[in-house]
Amino acid sequence: MKQWWLFKISFPKTVPSFLFFFLVLVGIPYAIGSENLFESIGKEVNRLFESNKNAVVRIRIEKRGGEDSYCSGFFIDPKGIVITASAGQSAEALFYVEYRNQWHIAKTVGVDERSGVVVLQVSDDQKPFPYLKLAKSLDVATGMPVIGIGFPYNLPSSPSFGLIAGKECEYLNHFFPTTHLRINARINPGQVGGPLINSRGLVIGMITMSVKEEEWSYALPSNAIKKVVDDLCQFGKVRYGWVGVAVTKLGKEDAEGKVVVARLFPNTPVVGSGLREGDVVVSINGKKIENLSDVMDASFFVSVGQKIPVKVIRDGKPLLFEFLVGERPLDAPSGSTILPSSPEELKKVWTNPLPVSTAPLSPPIEKTNGSR
């Protein structure tokens, strides 16, 4: 533990005191009296950039009958696996990776449009490839400093310094498949697909989109990247879990709001389980549910074939159900996980031809008592 109170701190005239304390809080070393604040930040950013830039690559995307486009990507293992953001690219596009000043045509391992991840394989005689490590545990707090690396406007690679501004599952009424990191760093065209690196040089996310006139951006977290990459490498596609339940949030947007079951889709694992529309969702697979983003996260990380417990409240009584997770169909309706909370919007959604389940109800596998 750092014993800051053991030192008598005096601020040089060039450094405002609030900036000094910000530097201390974010963990960037600062030598009082020898150099100013901005030089210290610059040196730390440059250190991270220089030690990781060789694993970040420029990618050229060639579409049939269309103009070439460019983005960034990075190696995640020494055998030549590269990941980048799809940005609406298809599996039919050709991907070229620039490595050691030479362009290499890359094999497309898989494209997942839902998460925005493309996995590529580069072959080269000069192995092993430099690569970046994905952070195993996502210990990310608002205000944490991060470095993005990429090729802005198809220029040489450069770093972008910023802070984690938030963690969200929704942007302008569009739900991401899982919670994304929001960064207040300027991300220019060409930098999408690049890594987001913490102070230890570990990848905590991949930049997937730039918003607000490039003033801030979103990144897919490293734990989600790992799931997508593992599935694409093993199956050639991502096997998303599916039980056939849609939820919405009723009541206030604070803690008093309730996440409730809004629809049970036919011919899905939920049919005949005993779950009912109107049940208040308490937890999914052990994860406490308080907001719609909790449902998205819990659903994203379940595996096909896995049995998951779901706790609900019905008529004031706790109930526990268990589902065998199936694979989400490609043609699953867009509103199949989250439905709007507005009663008027709910009526509009519920008038579509997809019927709710009319299967006979069965009792839950276990009745929970008030202590569970």
N, C-alpha and C positions, 0 to 999 in steps of 0.2 A: 504494500500500500504506500502511495507517495505521500511523504510527510511535508506538505507544502508549508505548514506553519513554522517549520524550523528555519525558514529563510526570511530575511528582511528584504522586501521587494521595493525597489525604487524604479520609477518609470522614466526612461529617457524621453526627452522632449519630443522626439519624432514619433512616439508611439502612444496613442490615446489609451487610457487605462482599460476602457471597455473592450477594445480590440485585443489587448493583452490577455484578458481573462477569457475571451472567446478562443484564443489560440490554445490556452491551457486546457480548456474544456474539451476541445476537439482532439487534443493529444498530439499536436505538432510541436516538436522541440523548439525552444526559443532561448537563445543565449542573450541575457540582458546586458546591454552596453556594448555588444560587439557587432550586432547587425540589426536592422530594423525588422519589423513584423513581416512586411511583404517579401523581403528577401528570404526569410525563413519558410514562408508558405511556398514561394517559388522553388526553392531547393527541394522541398519535400515532394512537390508535384513532379518536378523534373526527375527525381530519383525513381519514383514509381513508373513514370513514363519510359525512361531509358531501360529499366530492368524488365519491362513487359512488352514493349512495342514490337519486338521481333516475332511474337506469337500472334500479333494482330495483322490481318491481311486485307488487301483490297480485292473486291469481287466484282467481276463484270457479268452481267446477266444478258443473255442474247435470246430474244424471243423471235419466233417465226413471223416475218412480215412487220416487225416493229423495231424501234430504235433500241440500241443497247442502253442499259442503265447500270449504275454503279452503287455499291454499298460496301459496308465493312463486315468482317467476320473474324473468327479467331479459332486457333487450334485448341482442342481440349484433351488431346492425348498425343503421345510421341509417335503414334502410327499414322497420323495424318488426317484424323477426323476434325472437320471444321464445322462450326455452326454459324448461322446467320439468320436474319429476320426475313420472312417470306415476302412481306410487302405486297401481297396479292400475286406472287409468282406461282406458276404451276409446275407440276412435275415434268412437263414437256419442254420447259425452258432449258437452255444450256448454261451452265455455270463455269466460269473461268476464275481461277485463283492465282493472284500474283504472289509468288514466293521467291525470294532472292533475285528480284528483278527479272523474273521469267514468268510467263503466263502458262498455267497448267490447266487443261480441261479436267474438271472434277466429276467424279461419279456421284449422281444424286442418290443418296441412301434413302431419303424420305422427305416429304414436305407435309407439314401439318398446318393447315390454314387456320384452324381454330385457335391455336396458341401462337401462330406466327413464327414457327421455327422451321428452318431448313437444315438438314444434316447432309454434309458432303464428305467425300473421301478423296484425298489427294495422294497420288502416287509419285514418288521421287526416289532416286537412288541414294540421295544424301539424307539418310535417317540417322538418329531420331529427329523428329520435328520439335521445335520449341513449342511449349504449350502452357496454358494457364489452368490453374486448379479451381474447380468450383467449390465454393464454401459449403461444407457439409451441413452446418446448422445456420439457419438464417437469423442471426442475432442483429437485427437492424432496428435502430431507433431514429425517430424524427430528429433532425439536426446533425446526424452523422455525416462527416465529410466523405466524398467519394470522387473518383477520377474516371472519366469516360475516355476511351481511346478510339479513334477512327480516322477516316479520310474525308474531311469536309470538302464538298464541291470537287471531289476527285483530285484534290491536292495531296501532298505528302501527309502522313499521319501526324496527328497532334492531340494533345490532351485537352479535356474540358473539366474544369474544377467546379464542384457544386456541393449541395447538401441534400440529404433525404428530406423532402418536404412533406411526405405523407405516404400512407399505404391505403390504396383504394381498389375497389372491385368494379367501379362504375365511373364512366366519363360521359357526360351529356346524354344520360339515359341509355347508354350502351354498356352492357355488362361484359367485363372480361371473363374468361373461363375460370380465372382464379385471381386473387389479390395481386396487384402490380405495385411496384415502387414508383412514386412520383419524385422527380429530381428537378431542382430549380437551376439546372445548368443549360446553357444554350447548346442545342444540338442541331447542326446544320445538315442539309441534304448530303448523303454519302456517309454520314456517321452512324446511321441506323444499322443495327446488326452488330455493332461493336460491344465490347465488354464494359461493365461497370465494376470498378475495382475498389476494394476497401484499403485501409492503411497498411494491411498486412500483405497486400498483393494478391488477395483471393477474389475471384469473381463472385459478386453477390447478385448479379443480374445481367441480362442482355437488353440493350436499348431496342425497343420495338416500334416506338412512334414518337414524333415530335409534335407538340401542340402549342397553341397560343403564339403563333408567329415565331416558332422556334425558341421561345423564352424558357420553356420547360418541357419535360419529356417523361415517358413511362418506360419501365423496364420489367421484363419477366424475371421473377426471382430465381435464384440458382436451384432451389429444391424442385421447382416446377420444370426448369430446364432439364434436370437429371431424369425426371420421370418421362418427359417427352422423348429425349434422346435414347434412353434405354428401350422404350417401346419401338421407336423407328428402326433402331439397329436390330432388334430381335424379330419384329413382326412386319416391318415395312410400313406400319401405320401406328397411330396411337390408339390404344384400346381404352376408350373412356368408359367409366362405370355408368350404369343406368339402372334405376329401379322403377321409373315411370311415375314419379311424383313431381308436381309443380307446387311451388309455395309462393306466398305473398306476405306482405307485412301490413297488419292492421293496427290502427291506433297511432299514437304519437311516434315521432322519429327518435325519441330518446329511449331510455331503458324500459319505459312503460309500454312501448310498442311490442306486438306479439307476432312472431313468425308462425304462420298457420298453413296447413295443407289446403291448397286451393283446387287441386285437380288430381285425379287418379286416371292415368291413361290405360286404355284397354291393351290386352296382349303384352303386358309387361310384368316383371317380377312382383309388383305390388298387388296384383289382382288376387283376391282371396286371402290376403294377409290379415285383414281385420282393421287396417288403417282406414280412417274416414276423413272426408273433407271437413275442415273446421277444427281438426286436432291441432293443438298448439305444440310446436316442435321444441323440445327441451335440449336434446343432444343427438348427434349422429356419429356413430363409431367412436364414442367417448369424447367427442369435441362439443363443448358447450355452444349452443346456438342462441345468439342474441340479435344478430342482424342478418340480412340476406347474404352479405359477403361471407359469413360463417358457413352458410349452406353451400355456396359455391366452392369454398376451399375444401370443405369436407368431401364434397362430391368429386372434386378434381383428383384427389389423391387416393381414392379407393381403387382396388384392382378388380378386374373381371374375375368372377368365380369366388370372390371373398364374401364371407358372411359378416354383415355389419349389424350391430344393435342400434335401434332408433327409439329414443324415449320421447313420449308425448304426454300432454295433459288433456284429459277429456272429462268434461263435467266436474272439474276440480280434482280428479283422481289421476295419479301417475300410472302410465301403462308402458310396457316395454314390448317392442316387436323386433323381429330379426328377418333380414332380407338376404337372399343370395343375389349378389350383384351380377347383372347381365351386361352386355356390351351395348353402348349407346348406338342406335341405328343412324345411318348417314342422313336419313330423311326425317329425323326427329324435328318436330316443330320448334321454331325459334323461341317460343314462349314456354317451352316444356320444363324449364327449371325455375324461372322467375316470372311471375305475373304481376301486373301493375296493382297498386294498392287502392287506386281510386275506384269507387263503386261503379261509376259510369264506364271507366275503361275495362273493368272486370266484366261488365255485361257485354261489351263489344267483343272481348276475347272469347267469352263463353258461348257466343252465338255461332262460332265456326262449327263445321260439321263433325269435329272430333268429339265423340261422346265420352262422358265419364264412365268409369267402370260400374257395371251393374252386377258383378260377380257376388255370390253369397259371402257374407262376412264370417270370418272365423275368429275365435278368441285370441288374444295376444299370448305369446309363449310364456309370459310371466307377468303377474301383477306385482308392481313395486309398491312398497310402503312409503310413508312420508319421509323416511330417513334416507332413501336412495336418490 
